[in-house]
Amino acid sequence: MHQTISDLLILISDSFENRTVHTHKKYLEKTQWLSRKDLEKLQLKKFKALLVHAYSRVPHYHECFKEAGFHPADFMTFADAERIPILDRSTVRTNCHSMLQVGNPSSRDIVNWTTSGTTAAPVEFCRGKTDLSWAVAAELRGYGWAGYRVGDRVGLVWAYGADRTRHFKFKLEKSLTRMQLLNVYTMSEDSMNKFATKLYTSRPSFIRGYSGALNIFATYLLCNPQFKITPRAVFTSASTLLPNYRKTIERAFNAKVYDYYGSNEVSHIAAQCGQHPGLHITEENIYLEIVNDKGQSVSPGEEGRILVTNLNSYDMPFIRYDIGDLGKILNDTCSCGRKLALLKPIGRTYEYFVNRDGSFTCLKDFETVFEGLPISEFQVVQKSFEEIVVRIVPVEGFTQANSEFIRKNIRFRGSAQINIELVNSIPPENSGKVQHVVSELRSTHS
């Protein structure tokens, strides 16, 4: 009965949005059990079809492929993908119109989007309704691995602009998904208290939100034990899920955390199943590569930059797109039985310092320092080669000894002075996410 109601709600949404999510979700529920060989065969077929389309219908790619001496007929194996130039945000920004397919469908079938603008001005681009239908279907499949069905009550900790929350389509979505919302842009003691009160009353089955913002709310709940909120699972996404964040969130909600990875440009990329060895890549929709600084593929288990090709992005193709993140493909085979490859996201490429000797200090170098400390949030700021400021939002129990521990255990190459600042909050970026590593020196000289 629950599944029947969920299917009906998806069909209603499809009719209203002119999408085909229900059909694609049914397909993805079957393909997730394909063998590695069959998954790769499916990917290869879709990749080649996209390349043929891009070469013949998209001016930017026609010229790009010609300049690189590449033709879609040359594409026989995934190794041939390395001959295709890497796409970055600056290229999308300057070539937006020439990246659209010639003879676009009606405006009813095209949706205008922007990137999050975490570190620079947002980039505008377009996506088709078919592409978005595949993306939403993959997202719902991923949530379904934790037992979620459309219609379940959800508590959402997310970033929404005032214009969107007033829109009828948002109100419809909120009603269909039985959503309670805590807007990241307006998070405060008062708003968290009101949100916790609503959740305590409505008893949501699932909680979903930005990893950093959920960590702050989870810390609030631990400090206010009168709110007993126990969902079946918690979904985190949109920012790096640090190990101490996972522990805090699971402790506050007494529920398992399922991490998700995606972006506005390609939507749902990967998700955790109940076994949690890594995040299953949505290989039916995405071809994902891990490459080194030369753009060459690295071996499984090696870290590198994440490139994604959206295999459904016919209206405005994103091929070998540098998404701005670091990660690695795991060698593991998941015990859940799905053969979808496993990804471990590591962090954003902009979350690093350049040291005086030319080496790098990245977010992952700080992860274990803050684990287990009585804090709700942190931010490490490189003021100069001589000064590092660590901003801490402390909670009850934080002492001077904790400050000394942080100062002693944060390691850099060099002799920078490390100063600890205790603050009430760390404002999010325009994207609604907290940036954990900020280099004022890097932005000054870039």
ChimeraX attribute file (.defattr): number of C-alpha atoms within 10 A of each C-alpha:
attribute: neighborCount
match mode: 1-to-1
recipient: residues
	/A:1	6
	/A:2	10
	/A:3	12
	/A:4	10
	/A:5	13
	/A:6	19
	/A:7	19
	/A:8	14
	/A:9	18
	/A:10	24
	/A:11	17
	/A:12	15
	/A:13	19
	/A:14	16
	/A:15	12
	/A:16	11
	/A:17	15
	/A:18	14
	/A:19	23
	/A:20	21
	/A:21	27
	/A:22	22
	/A:23	15
	/A:24	18
	/A:25	22
	/A:26	13
	/A:27	15
	/A:28	18
	/A:29	14
	/A:30	9
	/A:31	18
	/A:32	18
	/A:33	15
	/A:34	15
	/A:35	14
	/A:36	13
	/A:37	10
	/A:38	13
	/A:39	18
	/A:40	18
	/A:41	13
	/A:42	16
	/A:43	19
	/A:44	19
	/A:45	12
	/A:46	18
	/A:47	25
	/A:48	20
	/A:49	15
	/A:50	22
	/A:51	24
	/A:52	17
	/A:53	18
	/A:54	27
	/A:55	20
	/A:56	14
	/A:57	19
	/A:58	24
	/A:59	17
	/A:60	20
	/A:61	25
	/A:62	20
	/A:63	13
	/A:64	15
	/A:65	18
	/A:66	11
	/A:67	10
	/A:68	11
	/A:69	11
	/A:70	18
	/A:71	15
	/A:72	20
	/A:73	9
	/A:74	12
	/A:75	18
	/A:76	12
	/A:77	12
	/A:78	14
	/A:79	10
	/A:80	12
	/A:81	21
	/A:82	14
	/A:83	16
	/A:84	20
	/A:85	17
	/A:86	16
	/A:87	17
	/A:88	16
	/A:89	17
	/A:90	10
	/A:91	13
	/A:92	19
	/A:93	15
	/A:94	11
	/A:95	14
	/A:96	16
	/A:97	16
	/A:98	16
	/A:99	24
	/A:100	22
	/A:101	21
	/A:102	15
	/A:103	9
	/A:104	14
	/A:105	11
	/A:106	8
	/A:107	9
	/A:108	10
	/A:109	15
	/A:110	18
	/A:111	12
	/A:112	10
	/A:113	14
	/A:114	13
	/A:115	16
	/A:116	20
	/A:117	13
	/A:118	16
	/A:119	14
	/A:120	10
	/A:121	12
	/A:122	16
	/A:123	18
	/A:124	15
	/A:125	20
	/A:126	19
	/A:127	22
	/A:128	22
	/A:129	20
	/A:130	19
	/A:131	23
	/A:132	21
	/A:133	22
	/A:134	25
	/A:135	25
	/A:136	19
	/A:137	23
	/A:138	28
	/A:139	21
	/A:140	19
	/A:141	22
	/A:142	26
	/A:143	24
	/A:144	14
	/A:145	15
	/A:146	19
	/A:147	14
	/A:148	20
	/A:149	22
	/A:150	20
	/A:151	19
	/A:152	17
	/A:153	23
	/A:154	24
	/A:155	26
	/A:156	23
	/A:157	25
	/A:158	21
	/A:159	21
	/A:160	17
	/A:161	11
	/A:162	10
	/A:163	8
	/A:164	11
	/A:165	13
	/A:166	10
	/A:167	10
	/A:168	10
	/A:169	14
	/A:170	14
	/A:171	14
	/A:172	13
	/A:173	12
	/A:174	17
	/A:175	13
	/A:176	18
	/A:177	18
	/A:178	17
	/A:179	21
	/A:180	20
	/A:181	19
	/A:182	24
	/A:183	22
	/A:184	24
	/A:185	20
	/A:186	13
	/A:187	21
	/A:188	15
	/A:189	11
	/A:190	10
	/A:191	14
	/A:192	20
	/A:193	17
	/A:194	13
	/A:195	21
	/A:196	23
	/A:197	15
	/A:198	16
	/A:199	24
	/A:200	15
	/A:201	12
	/A:202	16
	/A:203	15
	/A:204	22
	/A:205	19
	/A:206	22
	/A:207	25
	/A:208	21
	/A:209	23
	/A:210	24
	/A:211	26
	/A:212	29
	/A:213	28
	/A:214	28
	/A:215	26
	/A:216	22
	/A:217	25
	/A:218	23
	/A:219	21
	/A:220	19
	/A:221	22
	/A:222	16
	/A:223	13
	/A:224	13
	/A:225	10
	/A:226	11
	/A:227	19
	/A:228	18
	/A:229	22
	/A:230	19
	/A:231	19
	/A:232	17
	/A:233	22
	/A:234	27
	/A:235	21
	/A:236	27
	/A:237	20
	/A:238	21
	/A:239	22
	/A:240	24
	/A:241	24
	/A:242	20
	/A:243	13
	/A:244	19
	/A:245	27
	/A:246	21
	/A:247	17
	/A:248	22
	/A:249	24
	/A:250	18
	/A:251	15
	/A:252	22
	/A:253	21
	/A:254	17
	/A:255	17
	/A:256	19
	/A:257	24
	/A:258	25
	/A:259	25
	/A:260	27
	/A:261	23
	/A:262	17
	/A:263	13
	/A:264	13
	/A:265	21
	/A:266	22
	/A:267	19
	/A:268	24
	/A:269	25
	/A:270	26
	/A:271	27
	/A:272	23
	/A:273	22
	/A:274	14
	/A:275	12
	/A:276	17
	/A:277	17
	/A:278	23
	/A:279	26
	/A:280	25
	/A:281	26
	/A:282	23
	/A:283	22
	/A:284	22
	/A:285	25
	/A:286	25
	/A:287	22
	/A:288	20
	/A:289	25
	/A:290	25
	/A:291	22
	/A:292	14
	/A:293	8
	/A:294	6
	/A:295	19
	/A:296	16
	/A:297	19
	/A:298	16
	/A:299	14
	/A:300	14
	/A:301	15
	/A:302	15
	/A:303	19
	/A:304	24
	/A:305	26
	/A:306	26
	/A:307	26
	/A:308	22
	/A:309	22
	/A:310	27
	/A:311	26
	/A:312	25
	/A:313	23
	/A:314	22
	/A:315	25
	/A:316	25
	/A:317	24
	/A:318	25
	/A:319	25
	/A:320	22
	/A:321	22
	/A:322	21
	/A:323	20
	/A:324	15
	/A:325	17
	/A:326	20
	/A:327	22
	/A:328	23
	/A:329	25
	/A:330	19
	/A:331	13
	/A:332	13
	/A:333	14
	/A:334	20
	/A:335	12
	/A:336	12
	/A:337	11
	/A:338	17
	/A:339	21
	/A:340	23
	/A:341	21
	/A:342	25
	/A:343	27
	/A:344	19
	/A:345	22
	/A:346	20
	/A:347	20
	/A:348	22
	/A:349	16
	/A:350	18
	/A:351	19
	/A:352	22
	/A:353	24
	/A:354	17
	/A:355	18
	/A:356	14
	/A:357	8
	/A:358	9
	/A:359	11
	/A:360	13
	/A:361	17
	/A:362	19
	/A:363	22
	/A:364	15
	/A:365	13
	/A:366	18
	/A:367	15
	/A:368	14
	/A:369	17
	/A:370	22
	/A:371	15
	/A:372	12
	/A:373	18
	/A:374	17
	/A:375	21
	/A:376	24
	/A:377	23
	/A:378	22
	/A:379	18
	/A:380	24
	/A:381	22
	/A:382	23
	/A:383	15
	/A:384	19
	/A:385	17
	/A:386	12
	/A:387	14
	/A:388	22
	/A:389	19
	/A:390	21
	/A:391	20
	/A:392	23
	/A:393	18
	/A:394	19
	/A:395	16
	/A:396	8
	/A:397	9
	/A:398	13
	/A:399	13
	/A:400	8
	/A:401	9
	/A:402	16
	/A:403	17
	/A:404	11
	/A:405	14
	/A:406	20
	/A:407	18
	/A:408	11
	/A:409	12
	/A:410	17
	/A:411	15
	/A:412	15
	/A:413	14
	/A:414	11
	/A:415	12
	/A:416	18
	/A:417	12
	/A:418	20
	/A:419	15
	/A:420	15
	/A:421	13
	/A:422	13
	/A:423	12
	/A:424	12
	/A:425	16
	/A:426	15
	/A:427	13
	/A:428	18
	/A:429	14
	/A:430	16
	/A:431	18
	/A:432	24
	/A:433	22
	/A:434	21
	/A:435	24
	/A:436	23
	/A:437	21
	/A:438	21
	/A:439	19
	/A:440	14
	/A:441	16
	/A:442	16
	/A:443	9
	/A:444	8
	/A:445	6
	/A:446	6
